[in-house]
C-alpha cells in the first residue's frame, strides 16, 4: 500500500470550531451527562418505592437550590439531545445534509432547546403555584 | 492487493464484525424515546412539588407505570449503546476498554432493573 499524504481527521488545537462541529460534540456531551442523570431518576424512583420517609429525603434534595440546578441542567441536556437527535434522524434518512440546511436546523435546535426548557420550568413552577 | 476476503465482503459485517446492528438499535431506541421523553417531561412538570401520595397515585395507574417502564428500558438500552461508542472512541487500551464496557453494561442493567422494580412495587401497592 502506498502511503498518501492525506489530510487527517480534525486536529483539535488548530481546528476552527463551527456551529456544526460544536453541536456535534455537544450531542455527545449531553448524552454522557444524561447517562449520569439517570442516577437521579433511579434514586427518585427507588426512594418513592422505599417509603414516605425516603421519598421526603429525596424530594428535599431535589427541591434544594443544588437539586434544582442539577434538574435544570438535566432538562436543558435532555431537550438538546432530543431536538438534535431528531436532526440526526433526518440526516439518517438522507434529508437536510446540505450545508445551508444543516446550519438552519442547527439554529432551530438551539432555539427549540431554550424555548422548551424555559416553557417546562415556567409550567412546572405554575403547577407548584409559584417559586 | 485487496485487503478484504470475498467472505468478508459478502457478509457485510465491516471492521468491527457486527455490521449495522448497533447503529440500527441506537436509532430504533431513539425513535421510541421521542414520545416517551416528551410524555415523561410533561408528567414530571405536572407533578412538580407533588408529595409522596401524589406520586403513588400517579404510578398506581397501569398506563403511567407501563409507560415509565418502557421509558426506563429504552433509556438504559440507548444509554448503554451510546456510552459504548464513546468508550470505543476514547479508550484505546484493550483491557481498560473491555472493563469499561462491562461496567457500563452491568450498571445499565442494575439501574434499569432497580427502576422497573420500583415502578412495579408502587403499581402493585395500589393507591395508598
Interface residues (C-beta under 8 A of the other chain):
Chain A: X28 X31 X32 X34 X35 X38 X39 X41 X42 X45 X46 X48 X49 X52 X55 X56 X59 X63 X75 X78 X82 X85 X86 X88 X89 X92 X120 X123 X124 X125 X127 X128 X129
Chain B: X27 X30 X31 X33 X34 X37 X38 X41 X44 X45 X46 X47 X48 X49 X51 X52 X55 X56 X59 X75 X76 X79 X82 X83 X86 X111 X114 X115 X117 X118 X119 X121 X122
